[in-house]
């Protein structure tokens, strides 16, 4: 069957794998430096290691992983409490026998539930990537890499793994470009539907939710910044800027060193040099602020990918330029009181800037409610940015924001289906698992631990009956 890639074409009806590899769409403007994800990753750096680990674990958990974790608890932890429960009036053999039921139950639970949940999730993934379900769950405009890989293997069985991987990467980029262009120029998202020819505009309600969600997210971030500025304790700001004032030479020398480090084009080399610099300052309380600056610069590389390395290094250099500008300003002040006064003025100006930007976002939201297209909203952003320095520095591409929100909402809907479906099929398998446990467990114990099993109990009873019969016979004989 021919693979249909029309949902990710740039122009015409040719499938995207036939498009020129150097095809560039100049209408797409990926100008934004930092996204909400970038901000989140930056904040994660300051969390304790245990918290970061648990968050990472939580982000990766699915129905299968949860089942396995619960099974580990059932199979490894519960037996200990059962066997060594000395409050129980049962004998040790009975407790041991009962304890062994738990790991066997855990194995059966994993085997039965995963045997159903894994295929269920695969079926859902297949359906959403083919457009079988409603528009809320249709991701044909941004197919998963696995779905693209599967289609390519059918279309090009002669491709090597490296060729497939490279082509998947290219197709994902083309999908992204088309999604943004459709939002900007057509004010919709084009999707395909299972066994239906052509492309279709996504349900208007689904699209409108993405547009409104995008502007709400932008407003939410700005409100959070305003709240932070109004509630922020200035002690940290004072400490940093007072250090700039009292240690100006050390500060500028350090900035020069970091600028030299970030002038290298090799990201790994930059990261290594920054880590060494941070390590050399560890424990030196007098230079703690310099260590923090280096840590903040290094933190910008946390989300670096092969494609973003150059922009990340540029962001590091911009950060150092900002530090230098601030240091130059505060190094000229006469005393700490002047530093504190300058900081209050700085925060006041920042609050005013944020409030002005927030006011614009609210106007943009009202324009969306009135029916303005994404392209018209982007024009509003461009006009406002000419007079609003804060907005200009943000370099927001609204069409891209809408695309990200659309993907996030559809993925969320799909995730809900998987969770609910996984719960239902998991509950449906409980009677099956219990039945298997009641059958397998006695057989397993009889075979592996006959001294603990009920088989031993039956044998003991049989021996007692025989002894009683013999005794009764002897009594009759001698009576």
N, C-alpha and C positions, 0 to 999 in steps of 0.2 A: 504494500500500500504506500502510495506517495505521501511523504511528509508535508503537511500544510503549515507553512510558516507565515501565512499572510498577516497574522496578528502582530508580527514584529517587522514588517517591511518598512522601508523608508519611503520609497517611491514606487509607483506602478504595482504590478501584481507578481513580480518575480520573487521567489522565496529568498530569504535573507542570506542563505548560504551561497547564493549566486551573485550577491552584491559585491562590488569592488571592495577589497580589504582596506583600501585607504580612503574609503568614503567618509567624508566629514560633513556633519550638519552644522552649519554656521549659525543656525537660529537658536541653538541650545547654548545657554550661558551658564556654565557651572562656576559661578563666581563666589559662592559662599565658602568662607574659610572653616567655620566651625558650626556644627549641627548640635542638636540637643544631645545626641549620642556622645559627641566629643566632650561636651560639658560634663555629662555623666561619668565618662571615663576619667576625666580630670579630677572630679570629686572623689572617685573611687580610690585614687592614689593615697588620699589622706585617711582612709579607713584602716582599722587594724587588720593585720594579715588574716586572722581567723574570720573576720566579717567578709573580707574579699573572697576567701575560699568558699564560704557558705553561699554567698551570692552567686558565684560562678557555678556551684553545684546546683543551686536552685534554678538558674537560668537554663541548665541543660537537662532538667528532669522532664520526663514524659510519663505516660501511663506505664510503660514497660519498666522504666527505671524505678518508679515508685513501687511497683509490684516486687521487684527484686530487693529493694531496700527493706520493705515490709517482711519479705521472706527471710532475709538475713536476721532480722530481729526475732522472727518466729523460730527459725532453725538453730540459731546460735545462742541467743540470750535467754529466751524462755526456758529451754531445758535446764539451764543452770539453776534457776530459781525453783524449778519443779523438783529436781533431784535433791537439792540441798535445803529443801524446805523442812526444817526440823520441827516446825510447829504442827506438821501433819502427823496424824496418828498411824499412818500406813507404814509398812516395813520398807526397807531400802530397795529391795528388788522391785516392789510395786512402783515406787517413785521412779526408779530407773526405767522401768518398762513404759511408764507414762511419759517420761522425758523424751524417749526416742520417737514418740509419736509426732513431736513438733518438727524436727528436721524433715521427716518423711512428708508431713503435711505441707511444709514450705516448698519442697521440691515439686510436689504435685500441683500446688497453686501456681508456681512459676510456669510449669510445663503446660497446664491447661489454659491459663489466662493468656500467656504470651502466644500460645498456639492460635488464639483467636484474635487478640488485640493487635499483634503485629500485622497479620494479613488485613485486618480491618483498616488500620492506618494506611497501608499501601493502597487499598482500594479507594479510600477517600482522596489520597494524593493523586491517584490516577484520574479520578473523576473531576477534581478541581482544575487540574492542568489540561483537561480535555473540554472543559466547559459543560459538563453534564448537569451540574447543579445550578441553582438560581444565581443571579448576578452578584449577590452578597458573598458568594463563595467561589466566584469565577476568577481564576488567576491566569487566564490565557494571555493577558497583557504583560505578565511578568512571570513566565514559566520558571519553575525550579530548574536548577542545573541538572539534576538527575533526569528530569523529564526531557530536557533538550538532549542530554547525552543518549538517552534511550532511542529517541527519534533519529538522531544522527547515525547511530549504529545500524539501524534498519536501512537508512538511506545510503550509507557508505560503509558496508561491511569490510571494505578493504582498508579503512583508516586505522592507523595505529592509535594507541592510547594517548600518546603525546599530541597527535593531530586532533583527536576528539576533544581533549582538554583545551587546546588552543581555540578550537572552533566554538566550544561552549562559552568560553570567555568572551569571544567576539560577539556571539549572539546575545549574551546577557547585556553587553554594552549597547547593542543596537536596540534591544527591547527598551532599555532605559531612555535612550534618545527619542524613540518613537512615542513612548508614554508621555514624556514631557512635551513634545511637539503637539501631540493630540490635545493635551490639556490647554496649551497656550493658543494654538491656532484654530482648534475645533471646539474648544470649551466642552470637551467630553473625553471619555476613554473608550477606545475601540477594543472590543473583545470578539472572540469567536465562540460558537456554540456547537455542541456535539451533533454531528451528522447534519449540519445546516450549512449551506453555502454562503460565502461572503462574510463580512464583518458587521457587527452591530454596536450601536452606542449603548454603553452601560446604562442601567436603570438610572433615571435622573435623581431619584432619592439617594441612591448609593453615591453618585458623583457629588451631589450637593453636600452630603455629609462629610466627604473628604475635603471639599473647599472650606466649609465652615470649621471643620476640625483643624485645618492648617492655620487659619487666622487665629483661632482660639489658642492653639499651642504657642504661637508667636506672642500673643497677648499675655498668656500665662507666664512665659519666661520673663517678659518685661516687668510684670507685676511682682514676680519673685525678686527681681533685681532691685526694684523700688523698695520692697519690704526689707531686703537685706541692708540697703543703704540707710534706711531710716532707723533700723534696730541695731546696726553694727556697732560694736564697741571699738572705739578708735585706738585702743591701746596697742594693737598689733601694727596699725598703720603708723602710729607715732614712733614705735620702736624701730621700724624699718627706716623711716625717713630721718630720725634722729641719728641713726647709724650712718646714713649717707652724709649728714652734716658733720659729724665728728670724725669720720673715717673716710673722707673724700678721696684721698690718694689711693688707699687700699681698694676702695670701691671701683674707681676708674681703672686701676691696674687689673683688677679681677674681671671687669667687663671686657677689657682688651683681650685677656686670655680666653674668655668664653667666645668672643667674636672670632678669634683665630681658630678655635676648635670647630665652630659651626660654619667656618668658611670651606670646610672639606665637603666633598660631594658624596662620600661614602657614609651612609647612615650608620652602619655598624661601627665604623671608626669613630664617628661623632659620639655615639652612645657610650662606647668604651672609654673614651677620653673624659666624658662628663662624669661617668661613674667613678673613675679614678680620682677626679678632682673632688667629688663629693666625699669619697672615702678619706681623702687626705685631710679634710676639714672636720671629720666626725670627732666629736668630743672637745673641739675647740670652741668654748662658749663665746669668746670674744669675736669669733668670725661666724657665728651661727647664722646671721642674716645672709652672709655670702653663700653659705651652704644651701640655705633655703632658695635663694635665687637660682643656683645651679640645679637644684631639685625640680623647681618649677619649669625650667627650660627643658630638662630631660623628660619631664612628664608629658610634654607635647608630643613625644615620639611614641607614646603608648598605643595609639591607634594607627600607626604607620603601616601602610601596605606598599607593595612594589610600585603602584601607580601614584601614591601620595607622598613618597619620600622627598621629592624635590620641594613640594609645597610645605611639608612639615619643617624642613630645614629653613625655608623662607620664614615660616611662622616663628621659629626659634630666633632668627635674626631680628625679626620685628619686635619680639619680646625684649631682646637686649637693647634695641634702640629706644624702646619705651622706658626701660630701666635707666638708661643713660640720661635721657631727657629729665626724668624725675630726679635723679641724683644731682644733675647740674642745677636744677631749681633749688633744691633743699640744701645743697652744700654752701650756698651763698647767704643763707639766713644766719642771723647773729646768735640766736639762743633757742632753747627748747620751747619757750613760750611762743616764739615766732613760728616755730614748726607746728605747734598745736593749732595756732590761729590759721595758718595756711591750709592745714588739713581740713579744718571746719569749713573754710571757704571752698576748698576742693570738693568736699562732699555736697555742699549746698549747690554748687554748679552742676555736679553730676546728677543730683536729684532733679534739678530743673530740666536737664537734658533728657533724662529718662521719662519724666512726666510729659514732656513735649512729644517724644517718640510714641509713648503710649497713647496719647491723644490722637496721633495720626493713625495708629493701628485701629483704634475704635472707629474712626471715620471710614477706614477701609472696610471694616466689618459691616458698617451700615450700608456702604456701597454694594457689597456682596448681597445683602438682604434685599436691596433694591433691584437686583438682577444684573449688575455689572459682571462682565466676563473676566476670566483670569488675565487675559491680555490687557484689559482696561485697568485692572487692579495693578498690574505690573507697571503700567504707564504712570499711575498715581505714585508708586514707589520711586520711580525714576525722577519725577518732578520734585517730590518731597526731599529726595536725597541731595538735591542741589543746594538746599538751604539748611538741611539737617545733617550735621557732621556725624552724629552718632549713627544715624540710619545709613549714611554713605559708607561708614566703616564696616557695618554689618554685611553689606553687599548681599542682601537677601534676594534669591531668585524664587519668586512666589510659585511659579509653575512647578519647580522642583519640590518645593515644600508640599504642594498639593499631591504630587506623585508619591512622595514618601508617606503621606498620611493615608492615601488611597491603599497603598500596599499594606500598611500597618493595620488598617481596619479590616481588609479582606483576610489577612493572615489571622487576625484575632477571631473573626467569625469561624474560620476553618478550625482553629485551635479549639474553639468551644464545641464544635461538632465532634472532633476527635475525643475530647474529654468526656462529653456526655455519652457518646457511642461506646467509648472504652469502659465507662462505668456500667452501662447497661449489659454489655456482653460479659464483663467481668462478673457481675452479679448473677447473670444467667449460668455461668460456669461453676458457681459455688456448689450447687447440688451434684454436679458431675464430679467435682473434685472430692466432695465428701463421700460419695458412693465409692469412688476409686480407693480412697483412703481406707474405708471400712473393709474393702476386699484385699488390698495390697498389704496393709499394715500387719495383720495377723500372720499372713503368709511369710512376710519378710522376717518377722520376729521368730517364727517357728524355725525358719531356715538358718538365720544368722545367730540368734540368741535363744536357743531352745531352753536354756536354764532360766531365762526370764519370762518366756512366753507362757501363754495360757495352755500351751501343749503340755508343759511341765505340770501345771495344775491338774490337767486331766489325768495324767499318769499317776500323780500322787493320789488322787481320788480313787483311781482304779486299784492301786495297791492297798489302800485302806479298806476298800470293800472286800478284796480277797482275804486280807488278814482277818477281818471280822467274820467272814464266812468260815474260814479255817478254825477260828477260835470256837465258833458256835458248834462246828462239827465235833471238835474235841470234847466239848462239854456234853454233847449228846452221847458220844461214844463211851465216856466214863461215867455218865449219869446212871 
